[in-house]
Amino acid sequence: MKPIQVGLLGIGTVGSGTFNVLNRNQQEIKRRAGRGIEITMVADLDVARARSLVGPDVAVVNDARAVIANPDIDIVVELIGGYGIARALVMEAIEAGKHVVTANKALLAVHGTEIFAAASAKGVMVAFEAAVAGGIPIIKALREGLTANSIQWIAGIINGTTNFILSEMRDKGLDFDVVLKEAQRLGYAEADPTFDIEGVDAAHKVTLMSAIAFGIPVQFDKAHVEGITQLSGTDIRYAEQLGYRIKLLGITRRTEAGVELRVHPTLVPSKRLIANVEGAMNAVVVQGDAVGTTLYYGKGAGSEPTASAVIADLVDVTRLHTADPHHRVPHLAFQPDAMSDLQVLPMSEVVTSYYLRLRVADEAGVLAKVTGLLAEAGISIDALLQRRAEEVSADLPGAGAASTDLIILTHETREGVMNRALADMQGLSSVLAPITRIRKEELN
């Protein structure tokens, strides 16, 4: 059979990695796919640079639509990113009857329902393994490997930039701003790191995993998103003393009331494997009713790790290129007419446990007032730690001889209940600074 022909839109970090790995492992890939897979056309605004990367045998243009219009191109690989032109090009490729491979989690998290519906109507595939956790094959695991299971929950470290920052804060005892500058210097963080440090990137990814796990439409707009910009090195040290580590997690869980979909800093028991994932690495824990707990670990970004996922999608599409569309794995694992209308819960309805840190006046009766308010709200205390003024970092608000830190771990309670209790505690005259609240997950 003649090789399948691929058009590449964008040959940046991931695009060049895809081209190089595909060429390097061409024979292995052909043996697996049953036919050759060749990138025969590339679109990039920097034509000269693109030509220097792909050589004289590949057509290079500066207009992505020329790739889509080429009748010889079977698969379009979109590596441009973003919501704008990428959306238009993906929809045009689908309308032209081309299969699409993309690493664009933002696009699919926001416009996935529209894109998958269009692809199903045209009988083409949209493959997106590279959109979540780089080289880790988590999409394939959820869509195929765990298909016998009723997935109960997923928790993932799915942003390498934030995990690197949190690892450095813990190892070196530094605060966020200092470590962010170092992460930018080393290339782990972008010049504008907003999507990473504010949790948006992780929310895009957990939105896609949630849709596949529970058979619901992609609903990024309903995700609760918090980043790590407000985290203090002091809280990381206190967490360590209590047997926990703080990680930015993407969490999705099925409950009787609906689906939880959230990204936020989380205390995780230090004995859990995911708590020991350091640096820029990614890891995803999936809990299924039959298989139990499974863990997926690896590089979540980078040229060749992400290219590994792009090429795996190219092989899958090549194998199923001529198959009846009804015999292919559905985009979101469940058949399009069998999707669930299970609601995504507002954060106020989520039930979890909490770490609280209160900077309070060092005077009699303060602890009784605080615990009394928690008791009135029906919130049970799991553990309590008190640090006197001389043990408190001077960089925190309210530090001084007349103040102390109360650190409280609670049992599970509904977020709306905790919000009201926090407002009551914050109103106490003996509480000297804004209360720190970090959610806690046992993940067992």
C-alpha positions in Angstrom: 0.0 0.0 0.0 1.2 3.5 -0.7 2.2 5.5 2.3 -0.4 7.6 4.1 0.3 11.3 3.5 0.4 13.7 6.3 0.2 17.5 6.3 1.8 19.3 9.2 0.4 22.7 10.4 3.2 24.3 12.4 6.7 23.0 12.8 7.7 24.4 16.1 9.0 22.3 19.1 6.4 19.5 18.8 6.2 19.7 15.0 10.0 19.3 14.5 10.0 16.5 17.1 7.3 14.7 15.2 9.1 15.0 11.9 12.4 13.7 13.4 10.9 10.8 15.3 8.8 9.7 12.4 11.8 9.7 10.1 14.1 8.0 12.6 11.7 5.2 13.4 10.1 4.9 10.0 10.6 1.2 9.6 9.3 0.3 13.1 6.3 2.5 12.6 5.5 1.0 9.2 5.7 -2.5 10.6 3.2 -1.5 13.3 0.8 0.6 11.1 0.8 -1.8 8.1 1.9 1.0 5.7 4.2 3.9 5.6 3.4 7.3 7.1 5.0 10.3 5.5 4.9 14.0 6.2 4.8 15.3 2.7 3.6 18.9 3.3 4.3 21.5 6.0 2.7 24.9 6.6 4.6 27.4 8.7 4.9 31.2 8.6 8.7 30.9 8.7 9.1 29.1 5.4 12.9 29.3 5.4 13.3 27.8 8.8 10.7 25.0 8.0 12.6 24.1 4.8 15.9 23.9 6.8 14.2 21.4 9.2 12.4 19.1 6.6 14.8 19.2 3.6 14.1 19.4 -0.1 11.6 16.4 -0.4 8.8 18.0 1.6 6.6 20.8 0.2 6.7 23.8 2.5 4.1 26.6 2.3 3.1 29.6 4.4 -0.6 29.0 4.0 -2.2 26.2 6.1 -5.2 26.2 3.9 -3.1 25.0 1.0 -2.4 21.8 3.0 -6.1 21.2 3.7 -6.9 21.8 0.0 -4.3 19.3 -1.2 -6.3 16.2 -2.3 -3.3 13.9 -1.6 -3.2 14.7 2.1 -5.0 12.1 4.2 -4.3 13.4 7.7 -3.8 17.0 8.9 -1.7 17.4 12.1 -2.6 20.7 13.9 0.2 22.0 16.1 -0.5 25.7 16.0 -2.3 26.0 19.3 -4.8 28.4 20.7 -8.5 28.9 20.1 -8.5 31.2 17.0 -7.1 30.2 13.7 -6.6 26.6 14.9 -10.3 26.1 15.4 -11.1 27.4 11.9 -8.4 25.2 10.3 -9.5 22.0 12.2 -13.1 22.6 11.2 -12.1 23.2 7.5 -10.0 20.0 7.5 -12.9 18.0 8.8 -15.2 19.5 6.2 -12.7 18.5 3.6 -12.9 14.9 4.8 -9.4 14.9 6.4 -8.6 13.1 9.6 -7.1 15.4 12.2 -4.4 14.8 14.8 -3.9 17.6 17.3 -2.0 18.4 20.5 -4.3 21.4 21.2 -5.9 20.8 24.6 -7.2 24.4 24.8 -9.1 24.1 21.6 -10.7 20.7 22.5 -11.6 21.7 26.0 -13.5 24.7 24.8 -14.8 23.7 21.4 -14.5 19.9 21.6 -18.3 19.2 21.5 -18.6 21.1 18.2 -15.4 19.6 16.7 -16.3 15.9 17.6 -19.8 16.3 16.3 -18.5 17.7 13.0 -16.0 14.8 12.7 -18.7 12.2 13.4 -20.9 13.7 10.8 -18.2 13.6 8.2 -17.0 10.1 9.2 -13.4 11.2 10.1 -11.3 10.9 13.2 -10.0 13.6 15.5 -7.1 12.1 17.6 -5.7 14.0 20.6 -3.4 11.8 22.7 -0.8 14.6 22.7 -3.2 17.1 24.2 -3.0 15.6 27.7 0.2 14.7 29.7 2.6 14.8 26.7 4.2 11.4 26.2 2.0 9.6 28.7 -0.7 7.5 26.8 -3.4 8.4 29.3 -6.1 9.1 26.6 -5.7 5.6 25.2 -5.7 4.1 28.7 -9.0 5.8 29.5 -10.7 5.2 26.1 -9.5 1.6 25.6 -7.4 0.0 28.3 -9.9 0.7 31.1 -13.1 0.4 29.1 -14.4 -2.5 31.3 -14.4 -0.2 34.3 -16.7 2.3 35.9 -14.2 5.1 36.5 -14.6 6.5 40.0 -12.1 9.3 40.0 -9.0 10.7 38.4 -6.3 12.9 40.0 -3.4 14.2 38.0 -0.2 16.3 38.1 -0.7 17.5 34.5 1.3 20.6 34.3 5.1 20.3 34.5 5.8 24.0 35.1 3.8 24.2 38.3 5.1 20.8 39.6 8.7 22.1 39.0 7.9 25.2 41.0 6.3 23.4 43.9 9.2 20.9 44.0 11.7 23.7 44.2 9.7 25.5 46.8 9.7 22.4 49.0 13.3 21.4 48.4 14.9 24.9 48.8 12.4 26.5 51.2 11.8 29.4 48.8 8.6 31.3 48.0 6.7 31.3 44.7 8.0 34.5 43.1 11.7 33.5 43.5 11.2 30.0 42.1 9.1 31.3 39.2 12.0 33.5 38.0 14.3 30.5 38.2 11.8 28.3 36.2 11.7 31.0 33.5 15.5 31.2 33.4 15.7 27.4 33.0 13.0 27.3 30.3 10.5 25.4 32.4 8.1 28.4 32.5 7.1 30.7 29.6 7.8 34.4 29.6 4.0 34.7 30.2 3.3 31.7 32.5 -0.3 32.7 33.2 -2.0 29.6 31.8 0.3 27.3 33.8 0.6 29.0 37.2 -3.1 30.0 37.3 -4.2 26.4 36.6 -5.8 27.0 33.2 -3.6 24.5 31.3 -4.3 21.8 33.8 -8.0 22.5 33.7 -8.1 22.1 29.9 -6.5 18.7 30.3 -8.7 17.4 33.2 -11.8 18.6 31.3 -10.9 16.2 28.5 -10.1 13.3 30.8 -13.4 13.9 32.7 -15.4 13.7 29.4 -13.7 10.4 28.5 -14.0 8.9 32.0 -17.7 9.7 32.5 -19.1 10.0 29.0 -20.1 13.7 29.4 -19.6 16.6 27.0 -16.4 18.7 27.4 -17.4 21.5 29.8 -14.3 23.6 30.5 -16.5 26.6 31.5 -17.8 24.6 34.5 -14.4 23.7 35.9 -13.2 25.2 39.1 -9.7 26.6 38.5 -7.2 27.8 41.1 -3.4 28.2 40.5 -0.4 28.3 42.8 0.4 32.0 42.9 -0.9 32.4 46.4 1.0 29.5 47.9 3.5 30.2 50.6 6.7 28.3 51.4 5.5 28.3 55.0 2.4 26.3 54.1 4.5 23.8 52.2 6.7 23.3 55.4 3.7 23.0 57.6 2.2 20.4 55.3 5.4 18.4 55.5 5.3 18.4 59.3 1.8 17.0 59.1 2.8 14.2 56.6 1.6 15.8 53.4 2.9 17.4 50.2 1.2 20.1 48.2 0.6 19.5 44.5 -1.4 21.3 41.9 -3.9 18.6 41.0 -6.5 18.2 38.3 -9.3 16.2 39.9 -12.5 14.8 38.5 -14.8 12.4 40.5 -18.2 10.8 39.9 -20.6 11.2 42.8 -24.3 10.5 43.2 -25.0 14.2 42.8 -22.8 14.8 39.7 -19.3 15.1 38.5 -16.6 17.1 40.3 -14.3 19.0 37.9 -11.6 21.1 39.6 -8.0 22.2 39.6 -6.3 23.6 42.8 -3.4 23.1 45.1 -4.0 20.0 47.2 -2.5 18.4 50.2 -1.6 14.7 49.4 -0.3 12.2 51.9 3.5 12.0 51.4 3.3 8.2 51.2 1.3 8.3 48.0 3.3 7.7 44.9 1.9 10.8 43.2 3.1 13.0 46.1 6.7 11.9 45.2 6.5 13.0 41.5 9.0 15.8 41.3 10.4 18.4 38.9 8.6 18.8 35.5 7.3 15.3 35.4 3.6 14.4 35.1 1.5 11.7 36.7 -2.1 10.6 36.6 -3.9 8.3 39.0 -7.1 6.6 37.8 -9.4 4.7 40.1 -11.6 2.1 38.4 -14.1 -0.2 40.1 -12.6 -3.4 38.6 -8.9 -2.6 38.2 -8.5 -0.5 41.4 -5.8 2.2 41.4 -3.6 2.7 38.3 -0.8 5.2 37.9 0.6 6.7 34.7 3.9 8.6 34.9 6.2 10.3 32.5 7.3 13.4 30.7 4.3 15.7 30.2 5.9 18.0 27.6 8.9 18.4 25.3 9.6 17.9 21.7 10.0 14.2 21.4 7.8 13.0 24.3 4.9 14.9 22.8 5.8 13.7 19.3 5.6 10.2 20.6 1.9 10.8 21.3 1.3 12.5 18.0 2.8 9.6 16.1 0.8 7.1 18.1 -2.3 8.9 16.9 -1.0 8.8 13.3 -0.6 5.1 13.6 -4.1 4.6 15.0 -5.6 6.7 12.3 -3.6 4.9 9.6 -4.8 1.5 10.9 -8.5 2.6 10.9 -8.3 4.9 7.8 -10.5 2.6 5.7 -12.6 1.2 8.5 -16.3 1.7 8.9 -16.7 4.7 11.1 -19.0 2.8 13.4 -16.2 0.3 14.2 -13.8 3.0 15.4 -13.3 3.9 19.0 -15.6 7.0 19.8 -13.8 10.3 20.3 -14.9 10.4 24.0 -15.0 6.6 24.5 -18.8 6.4 24.7 -21.0 6.2 21.7 -22.2 9.7 20.7 -25.8 8.8 21.2 -25.1 7.3 24.7 -23.5 10.4 26.3 -24.5 11.2 29.9 -26.3 14.3 31.0 -24.7 14.0 34.5 -24.2 17.6 35.7 -20.8 19.1 36.6 -21.2 20.2 40.3 -20.6 23.8 41.4 -17.6 24.0 43.7 -19.9 24.9 46.6 -21.3 21.3 46.4 -18.0 19.5 46.4 -17.2 17.5 49.5 -13.5 17.3 50.6 -11.3 17.9 53.6 -9.2 21.0 54.3 -5.9 22.5 55.6 -6.5 25.8 57.3 -3.8 28.2 58.6 -4.9 31.1 60.8 -2.5 33.9 61.9 -4.0 34.8 65.3 -3.3 37.0 68.4 -1.3 35.0 71.0 -3.9 35.4 73.7 -6.1 33.2 75.8 -9.4 31.9 74.4 -8.5 32.3 70.7 -8.4 28.5 70.0 -11.7 28.0 71.7 -13.4 30.6 69.6 -12.0 29.2 66.3 -12.8 25.5 67.2 -16.2 26.7 68.5 -17.1 28.2 65.1 -16.0 25.1 63.3 -18.1 23.0 65.7 -21.2 25.2 65.1 -20.8 24.6 61.3 -20.6 20.9 61.9 -17.0 20.7 60.7 -14.9 18.0 62.5 -11.2 18.6 63.3 -8.7 15.8 62.3 -5.5 17.4 63.5 -4.3 20.7 65.0 -0.8 22.3 65.1 0.2 25.5 66.8 3.4 27.4 66.2 4.5 30.2 68.5 5.7 33.5 67.2 9.4 32.8 67.3 8.8 29.7 65.1 6.8 31.7 62.5 8.4 32.9 59.3 8.9 36.7 59.4 7.7 37.0 55.8 4.1 36.3 56.7 1.4 38.9 57.5 1.0 39.4 61.2 4.4 38.0 62.2 5.6 39.2 65.5 5.9 38.4 69.2 2.1 38.8 69.8 1.0 36.4 67.0 0.9 32.7 66.4 -0.1 30.3 63.7 -3.0 27.8 64.1 -2.9 25.0 61.5 -6.0 22.8 61.3 -6.8 19.7 59.3 -10.5 19.0 59.0 -12.5 16.0 58.1 -14.7 16.1 55.0 -17.3 18.8 54.7 -19.1 20.5 51.9 -17.3 23.5 50.4 -20.3 25.8 50.8 -20.3 25.0 54.6 -16.5 25.6 54.8 -16.9 29.0 53.0 -19.4 30.2 55.6 -17.3 29.0 58.5 -14.2 30.7 57.0 -16.1 34.0 56.8 -17.1 33.7 60.4 -13.6 32.9 61.5 -12.2 35.8 59.4 -14.5 38.1 61.3 -12.9 37.4 64.6 -10.8 40.3 65.9 -8.1 37.9 67.0 -7.6 36.7 63.4 -4.8 39.0 62.1 -4.5 38.0 58.5 -6.4 36.4 55.6 -7.0 32.7 56.4 -5.2 30.2 54.1 -7.4 27.4 52.9 -5.9 24.5 50.9 -8.0 21.4 50.0 -6.8 17.9 51.1 -7.3 14.6 49.3 -6.3 11.2 50.7 -6.5 9.5 47.2 -7.1 6.1 48.6 
